Amino acid sequence: MTISVSDAVLGRYSCRAFQPDRPVPDNTLKEILDKARQSPSGGNVQPWRTWVVGSERLSNLQEAIRAEISAEKRGGQNEYRIYPEKLGEPYRSRRFKCGEDLYAAIDIPRDDRPARLRQLARNYECFGAPTLLLFALGREMQPGQWSDVGMYLQTIMLLAHEQGLATCPQEAWAQWNDVVRIHIPIPDDFIFFAGISIGYEDKAAPINNWRTDRAPMEELVTFLE
Ligand SMILES: Cc1cc2nc3c(=O)[nH]c(=O)nc-3n(C[C@H](O)[C@H](O)[C@H](O)COP(=O)(O)O)c2cc1C
């Protein structure tokens, strides 16, 4: 069954509980990544590079981060700042609400810091997904090319959704850039950007039954006379 673009856009969500024992077939992954090459980019420079990580290499990467992460150390070395030092309004409130709603969906109270940290650390277990895609772009690239890579990620996620797969885009990996580079051969002249965990969703997991909201269109779009 093929789904419409609208269905894919509205149906995709960030999945945070996957079926760990259900692998993504290689040919499905190849088909997605092959089609995703059609993503647009300014000047058609196609600034993205992708690494597909699974099996033992993924377990080793996950194990290496597990060995390093603690309540005091939530990241290693990152190469770029994910958010501005001071995230102003309305962005700060949106980000805060997203976090609060996520923890509420799995009954983690505000003051249960260890439980929040444990949930955060699930990022580095790929939330149980069997496969992780990692993305990098040339160090010389500018905001235009970063936006191209964002579109590329969305193209992959929509194509995955079409195939009945779920995804979670993850900047969290960038916080362990130093460890990632030990396990993944990202060339030095590339900045490691983010990952996408990909697999089959665990429909029964409460965290997957929560959906984020969006600001109303009037707040975001101006139709000029
Ligand atoms: C580039 C990018 C990086 C993200 N990084 C993370 C992450 O590290 N961990 C996580 O749980 N979610 C991450 N997200 C998911 C966002 O929280 C999510 O897209 C947003 O809250 C909207 O929800 P939705 O994707 O379910 O529609 C990321 C999303 C994007 C686009």
The ligand as an SDF file (V2000), in Angstrom:
LIG
                    3D

 31 33  0  0  0  0  0  0  0  0999 V2000
   17.7230   17.5770   13.8220 C   0  0  0  0  0  0  0  0  0  0  0  0
   16.9010   16.9710   14.9290 C   0  0  0  0  0  0  0  0  0  0  0  0
   17.5160   16.4580   16.0470 C   0  0  0  0  0  0  0  0  0  0  0  0
   16.7750   15.8490   17.0710 C   0  0  0  0  0  0  0  0  0  0  0  0
   17.4400   15.2900   18.1360 N   0  0  0  0  0  0  0  0  0  0  0  0
   16.7410   14.5410   19.0250 C   0  0  0  0  0  0  0  0  0  0  0  0
   17.4300   13.7930   20.0210 C   0  0  0  0  0  0  0  0  0  0  0  0
   18.6430   13.8160   20.1300 O   0  0  0  0  0  0  0  0  0  0  0  0
   16.6950   13.0010   20.8460 N   0  0  0  0  0  0  0  0  0  0  0  0
   15.3310   12.9180   20.7530 C   0  0  0  0  0  0  0  0  0  0  0  0
   14.7220   12.1750   21.5260 O   0  0  0  0  0  0  0  0  0  0  0  0
   14.6540   13.6320   19.8260 N   0  0  0  0  0  0  0  0  0  0  0  0
   15.3240   14.4240   18.9550 C   0  0  0  0  0  0  0  0  0  0  0  0
   14.6620   15.0980   17.9590 N   0  0  0  0  0  0  0  0  0  0  0  0
   13.2130   14.9600   17.8370 C   0  0  0  0  0  0  0  0  0  0  0  0
   12.4580   16.2330   18.2030 C   0  0  0  0  0  0  0  0  0  0  0  0
   12.3250   16.3470   19.5870 O   0  0  0  0  0  0  0  0  0  0  0  0
   11.0980   16.1500   17.4990 C   0  0  0  0  0  0  0  0  0  0  0  0
   11.2950   16.1730   16.1100 O   0  0  0  0  0  0  0  0  0  0  0  0
   10.1690   17.2870   17.8650 C   0  0  0  0  0  0  0  0  0  0  0  0
    9.8910   17.2970   19.2440 O   0  0  0  0  0  0  0  0  0  0  0  0
    8.8470   17.1670   17.0840 C   0  0  0  0  0  0  0  0  0  0  0  0
    8.2450   15.9200   17.3390 O   0  0  0  0  0  0  0  0  0  0  0  0
    7.9710   14.8460   16.2140 P   0  0  0  0  0  0  0  0  0  0  0  0
    9.2580   14.5600   15.5020 O   0  0  0  0  0  0  0  0  0  0  0  0
    7.4610   13.6380   16.9630 O   0  0  0  0  0  0  0  0  0  0  0  0
    6.9490   15.4240   15.2850 O   0  0  0  0  0  0  0  0  0  0  0  0
   15.3780   15.7770   16.9660 C   0  0  0  0  0  0  0  0  0  0  0  0
   14.7520   16.3210   15.8370 C   0  0  0  0  0  0  0  0  0  0  0  0
   15.4950   16.9070   14.8410 C   0  0  0  0  0  0  0  0  0  0  0  0
   14.7820   17.4430   13.6280 C   0  0  0  0  0  0  0  0  0  0  0  0
  1  2  1  0
  2  3  1  0
  2 30  2  0
  3  4  2  0
  4  5  1  0
  4 28  1  0
  5  6  2  0
  6  7  1  0
  6 13  1  0
  7  8  2  0
  7  9  1  0
  9 10  1  0
 10 11  2  0
 10 12  1  0
 12 13  2  0
 13 14  1  0
 14 15  1  0
 14 28  1  0
 15 16  1  0
 16 17  1  0
 16 18  1  0
 18 19  1  0
 18 20  1  0
 20 21  1  0
 20 22  1  0
 22 23  1  0
 23 24  1  0
 24 25  2  0
 24 26  1  0
 24 27  1  0
 28 29  2  0
 29 30  1  0
 30 31  1  0
M  END
$$$$
